[in-house]
Amino acid sequence: MQLSANGNAGWRTAAAHAIPVTALVAGLYTYWFAVADRYIVFLYYHDMGPRVPDTTPFSAVTSSRYWMAGLVAGGMVMMTYAAINWAVGRLAASYVPPAWARVWASSAIPLVIVLPAITMTVNSPTLPPLYAAQTTAAALAALAIALATGRMAARQPRELAWLGLDGLALAVVLLPGVFYYPLLAAGMEPEAAIRLTPVAAVVSTAFSLAVISLLRRWRRRPATSFGALIASGVAVAYLFLPLVHHILGTNGYYYITDSANFFAQGSHPALMWLAAAVLAWGAAWLRARPAAQDRSL
């Protein structure tokens, strides 16, 4: 009976956390899809040059903005939820947020109803069921990653900051074309820049993770798991940076970016994900090795 009571209390606490989370996501979707000018938020009929001639509401590039909205919403939740839990954790030393999976489940139940209802019934054009399902799925997946930061923000904020650095390093590999435009600006031909971009990304990430690993060892930080490293890369590349783009990279229009800015096409994504996994595994292995002074004892 005691275990059952504790379990029910845990779910009640998770539901209390889920209420503002659900309200934030639903509020963002209400604004984007029901209140704001969709021609601005989703760039309907926006001139993107000859390479993207079709920007009608259900073209490939525009439809990707609908599910990218779910990632931007996840980024907003991640930053807000982490900040609030960090603040409460500093005020109350015994504070421990509820398990993220319970908060996610408590939020997902209403959102799986509310988000399709918003996107399929209001403003014009309304989304077909497939696009509504895609943006709902993206929002729920992003929400799982976002909520996972809460407990670490409250109890291990320094470790969360270190993982943020890891995430920035891995995001260079996960995102397409990070070095492409800088290489063009340096005078390189487009074809050569395309070939060199992934090489530069891998070298940059490997160097960054090595430096972070050395700094962690110098600061006597604990080892980092492979899963935590991959999760940090996903959180930064696909939640934090789309949010930054939405707020700071849209010239005050606050439109939702299309997926091509964050997800490459063809075989490139698989190769870069493989590279990210290898680099994350190498960093985790390096950090798990005992320091030279420890091996000498």
C-alpha positions in Angstrom: 0.0 0.0 0.0 2.8 2.4 0.8 4.5 1.7 -2.6 1.2 2.3 -4.3 0.7 5.6 -2.4 4.2 6.7 -3.3 3.6 5.8 -6.9 0.4 7.8 -7.1 2.1 10.8 -5.5 4.8 10.5 -8.1 2.3 10.6 -10.9 0.5 13.6 -9.3 3.8 15.5 -9.1 4.5 14.6 -12.8 1.0 15.7 -13.8 1.6 19.1 -12.0 4.8 19.5 -14.1 3.0 18.4 -17.2 0.3 21.1 -17.0 2.6 24.1 -17.8 4.6 22.0 -20.3 1.4 21.1 -22.1 0.1 24.6 -22.0 3.4 26.0 -23.5 3.4 23.5 -26.4 -0.3 24.0 -27.1 0.1 27.7 -26.8 2.9 27.8 -29.4 0.9 25.7 -31.8 -2.2 27.8 -31.3 -0.2 30.9 -32.1 1.6 29.4 -35.1 -1.3 27.7 -36.7 -4.4 29.6 -35.5 -3.4 33.2 -34.7 -0.3 34.3 -36.6 -0.1 34.9 -40.3 0.9 31.6 -41.9 2.3 33.3 -44.9 5.0 34.6 -42.5 5.3 31.7 -40.0 5.6 29.1 -42.7 6.8 31.3 -45.6 4.0 30.4 -48.1 4.9 31.4 -51.6 8.3 32.7 -50.4 10.8 33.2 -53.2 13.7 30.7 -52.4 15.3 30.9 -55.9 15.4 28.5 -58.8 16.6 25.6 -56.6 13.3 25.6 -54.6 10.6 26.7 -57.1 7.6 25.4 -55.2 6.8 27.0 -51.8 3.1 26.4 -51.8 1.5 25.3 -48.5 1.9 21.6 -49.2 5.1 21.5 -51.1 7.9 19.4 -49.8 9.9 22.4 -48.4 6.8 24.0 -46.8 5.4 20.8 -45.3 8.8 20.2 -43.6 8.2 23.4 -41.7 5.2 21.9 -40.0 7.1 19.2 -38.3 10.1 21.4 -37.7 7.6 23.5 -35.6 7.5 20.5 -33.2 11.3 20.7 -32.8 11.2 24.4 -32.1 8.5 23.9 -29.5 10.7 21.1 -28.0 13.6 23.5 -27.8 11.4 26.1 -26.0 10.3 23.5 -23.5 13.9 22.3 -23.0 15.3 25.7 -22.2 12.3 26.8 -20.0 12.0 23.5 -18.1 15.8 23.3 -17.5 15.9 26.9 -16.3 13.0 26.5 -13.9 14.3 23.3 -12.5 17.8 24.8 -12.1 16.3 27.8 -10.1 14.2 25.6 -7.9 17.1 23.2 -7.3 19.2 26.2 -6.1 16.4 27.3 -3.7 15.6 23.9 -2.3 18.5 21.5 -1.8 16.2 18.5 -1.4 14.3 19.2 -4.6 14.2 16.3 -7.1 12.0 16.7 -10.3 9.7 13.8 -11.2 10.9 11.2 -13.7 10.9 12.7 -17.2 9.0 9.8 -18.6 6.1 10.4 -16.3 6.0 14.1 -17.2 6.2 13.2 -20.8 3.4 10.7 -20.6 1.2 13.1 -18.7 1.8 15.7 -21.4 1.6 13.4 -24.4 -1.9 12.2 -23.6 -3.6 15.6 -24.0 -1.2 16.8 -26.8 -1.9 13.9 -29.0 -5.4 15.1 -29.1 -4.9 18.9 -28.9 -2.2 19.3 -31.6 -4.1 17.5 -34.4 -7.3 19.4 -33.4 -5.5 22.7 -33.7 -3.6 22.0 -37.0 -6.6 20.3 -38.7 -9.4 22.6 -37.9 -8.3 26.3 -37.6 -7.0 28.9 -40.0 -6.3 28.2 -43.6 -5.2 26.0 -45.0 -5.8 23.3 -42.4 -3.4 20.4 -42.4 -4.2 17.0 -43.8 -4.1 14.1 -41.3 -0.6 13.0 -42.4 1.0 16.4 -41.9 -0.9 16.8 -38.6 0.4 13.4 -37.5 4.0 14.3 -38.5 4.1 17.6 -36.6 2.5 15.9 -33.5 5.0 13.1 -33.6 7.9 15.5 -33.9 6.6 17.6 -31.0 6.3 14.5 -28.8 9.7 13.1 -29.7 11.3 16.5 -29.0 9.4 16.8 -25.7 11.0 13.5 -24.5 14.5 14.9 -25.1 13.5 18.3 -23.6 12.2 16.9 -20.4 15.2 14.7 -19.8 17.2 17.8 -18.9 15.1 18.7 -15.9 16.5 16.5 -13.3 20.1 17.1 -14.3 19.4 20.9 -14.3 18.2 20.7 -10.7 20.7 18.2 -9.3 23.7 18.3 -11.6 23.8 21.7 -13.4 27.5 21.7 -13.9 27.4 18.3 -15.6 24.5 19.6 -17.8 26.7 22.5 -18.8 29.6 20.1 -19.7 27.1 18.0 -21.8 26.0 21.2 -23.5 29.6 21.7 -24.7 29.6 18.1 -25.9 26.4 18.7 -27.7 27.8 21.7 -29.5 30.8 19.7 -30.6 28.6 16.8 -32.0 26.2 19.2 -33.6 28.9 20.2 -36.0 28.9 16.7 -37.4 25.1 16.2 -37.3 24.1 19.3 -39.1 24.7 19.7 -42.8 26.9 22.4 -44.2 28.3 24.0 -41.1 31.5 24.7 -42.9 30.1 25.0 -46.4 29.5 28.8 -46.5 32.6 29.6 -44.5 34.6 27.6 -47.1 32.9 29.5 -49.9 33.7 32.8 -48.2 37.3 31.7 -48.1 37.3 31.5 -51.9 36.8 27.7 -52.4 34.8 26.4 -55.3 31.3 25.1 -54.5 32.2 21.5 -55.5 35.4 21.5 -53.5 33.5 23.0 -50.5 30.9 20.2 -50.7 33.6 17.5 -50.6 35.6 19.2 -47.8 32.7 20.1 -45.5 32.1 16.7 -43.9 35.9 16.2 -43.5 36.2 19.6 -41.7 33.2 18.7 -39.6 34.6 15.4 -38.4 38.0 16.9 -37.7 36.5 19.8 -35.8 34.3 17.6 -33.7 37.1 15.2 -32.9 39.4 18.0 -31.8 36.6 19.7 -29.7 35.7 16.4 -27.9 39.3 15.7 -27.2 39.8 19.2 -25.7 36.6 18.9 -23.6 37.7 15.4 -22.4 41.1 16.8 -21.3 39.4 19.7 -19.5 37.0 17.3 -17.8 39.9 15.2 -16.6 41.7 18.3 -15.4 38.5 19.3 -13.5 38.1 15.7 -12.2 34.7 15.3 -13.8 33.1 11.8 -13.9 33.1 9.7 -17.1 30.3 10.4 -19.6 28.2 7.6 -21.1 27.9 7.1 -24.8 24.1 7.5 -24.5 24.5 10.9 -22.7 26.9 12.1 -25.4 24.5 11.2 -28.3 21.5 12.7 -26.4 23.4 15.9 -26.0 24.2 16.1 -29.7 20.6 15.5 -30.6 19.4 18.1 -28.1 21.7 20.8 -29.3 21.4 20.0 -33.1 17.7 19.4 -33.3 16.1 21.4 -30.4 18.4 24.2 -29.2 19.7 25.4 -32.6 16.3 25.3 -34.4 15.0 27.4 -31.5 18.0 29.8 -31.8 17.3 30.1 -35.5 13.6 30.8 -34.9 14.3 33.6 -32.4 17.6 35.1 -33.6 18.0 34.0 -37.3 14.8 35.1 -38.9 15.2 38.9 -39.0 12.4 39.5 -36.6 9.8 37.5 -38.6 10.0 34.5 -36.4 9.3 32.0 -39.1 9.8 28.2 -38.9 12.8 27.0 -40.8 12.6 24.2 -43.3 14.2 20.8 -42.6 17.0 21.2 -45.1 18.8 23.6 -42.8 19.1 20.9 -40.1 18.7 17.5 -41.9 20.8 16.7 -45.0 19.5 14.6 -47.9 20.7 11.4 -49.5 23.4 9.2 -47.9 25.1 12.1 -46.1 22.9 11.9 -42.9 23.7 8.2 -42.4 27.4 8.7 -42.8 27.5 11.7 -40.5 25.4 9.9 -37.9 27.9 7.0 -38.1 30.8 9.5 -37.6 29.0 11.1 -34.7 28.5 7.7 -33.1 32.1 6.7 -33.5 33.3 10.1 -32.1 30.9 9.9 -29.2 32.0 6.3 -28.4 35.7 7.4 -28.6 35.1 10.3 -26.2 33.2 8.0 -23.8 36.0 5.5 -23.9 38.7 8.1 -23.4 36.9 9.6 -20.4 36.3 6.2 -18.8 40.1 5.4 -18.9 41.9 6.1 -15.6 44.2 9.0 -15.5 48.0 8.3 -15.6 48.4 9.1 -11.9 45.6 6.6 -11.1 47.2 3.8 -13.1 50.5 4.4 -11.3 49.0 3.7 -7.9 
